Each structure stands twice: as C-alpha cells, then as structure tokens.
C-alpha cells in the first residue's frame, strides 16, 4: 500500500482525505440518492454471481460494496478499496452495524496496491476510476488481479460536462461571480477524465483488456429540494472546487443558483439530466 506523499496519486490522496472526503461522508445518503440508480445500472451489466470475488474500486462510503456483497452472497467476497479515510470510516461503521461479513475495506491506492494475482472474478467502479495519475498503469495492476480468461470489468464514468446539465447549468450560472478560468486539461485526473470513450478504450487496450465496449446511458438525476440542490452544487463537482478557491463568491453564487435551479423543479424536486458511459471489458 502506498499512501505516502510520494505516491503517484498523492494529490488525489490529499484531496479525498481533506474537505472533499469529509463532505462526501457527511452527505452520503443524499449523494447515494442522486447517483445510486446509475451505479445500479452498471452493476446490473456486470451481473455479479453467487460465490464470486469482486474488487470495488473507489468504493467511497461502501454503498456499492454492500450491494455487490448482497449479490455474491455469503460464499462470495468483496474487496472494497479507496484512498479516503473519512469515507471508509462510514463504510466500516455501516458494515459493522449491519453485520456485513463478506466485505473487506482497504485504505489504499488501486494503482499501486498489491492485490492477490489472478484471484478475482470481476472489477467494478461507480465513478471511482477517473482519478488515476497513470490510468494505464492502474488498469494493468487491476487486470493482474483478475482470473485469466474469465475475469471481467464494468464501471460507470461521466461523459463530457456539456452533456451533463445537472453540473454544467449551475457552473455556467455561477461563472458571473467568478474570475475567468483557464480551460481545464481534459486528460488530467478528475470527474471528466474519461469523458472520451475512445481514450478509455485505448487505456484499457494498452492495459491488456479485450472485448472493450462503452455504452452511452442517459438518466435524470433527482437533486433534492431547491435548498439541497443549491448546497450540492456549491460543495461538489467543478463548481464546488472553484468555490474552495473563491470563498467570497459563495453567497452570490448561491443566490444565483436558487433562481437558476428553480426553473428545473418538478413535483417539488430539482431534476436534471445526466450522461454517462457504462464501460465493460474482459481480461484478454
């Protein structure tokens, strides 16, 4: 395990063990309500079977890990890995309280962790694989953990920001209160690093996977009541990170978002569209 400051993913380790990880941990139930159905769609594609051993990459607070554990049953096992101690504390607490015995939680970097070679049936991730400094190296390491021939992978990742109104619309509305930003590096680790499906296929191919496919999936996201949706937008995603750097803009941004997001209320809840790739592959 390499969680040291010299780790290739040191910046991400710092980020997810500071405010980001603590915020996710404190708002876990609300976040799961928003993106949970998307993760379940990808998990249905993976189709874990009874008795299988699965790695849950970037498991966060453990919601997907517990669902995989339910599907593989007591004869199966889930190795749930994440770099965020705050989120893993929530996962371990919930596992203990709910007497879930077939999940092991690891605080480690999936890019460098020494998994037992050729011993897992499947890899899964809900929005947890876009943050590697060297994704080819990371997926080579994960591929080595899969059983030859039968080992398979499924994960869900965001398509481009412009195709995700639930994050793009608030960001655009807020920019009137923020200084101009340099264009983001589309290849840098972050939520949209895998927005280009062809890049994802190249990465997996270079890592030794075969039968690679990326299927577009669109789904409406329920962002909660208006005040909850505004809070979400100002604490997560691209806008949340910007506001960390410009705290004086938080108040005017929130005022603007109340007006902007009110236009998307249906049955008392803010609802907006999201767009993802569901990516599948096999160990070649």
Secondary structure by P-SEA (a helix, b strand, c coil): ccccccccaaaaaaaaacaaaaaaaaaaaaaaaacaaaaaaaaaaaccccbbbbbbccccccaaaaaaaaaacccbbbbcccccaaaaaaaaaaaaaaccccbbbbcccccccccccccccbbbbcccccccccaaaaaaaaaaaccccccccccccccccccccccaaaaaaaccccccccccccccccccccccaaaaaaaaaaacccbbbbbbbbbbbbcccaaaaaaaaacccaaaaaaaacccaaaaaaaaaaaaacccccccbbbbbbbbbbcccccc
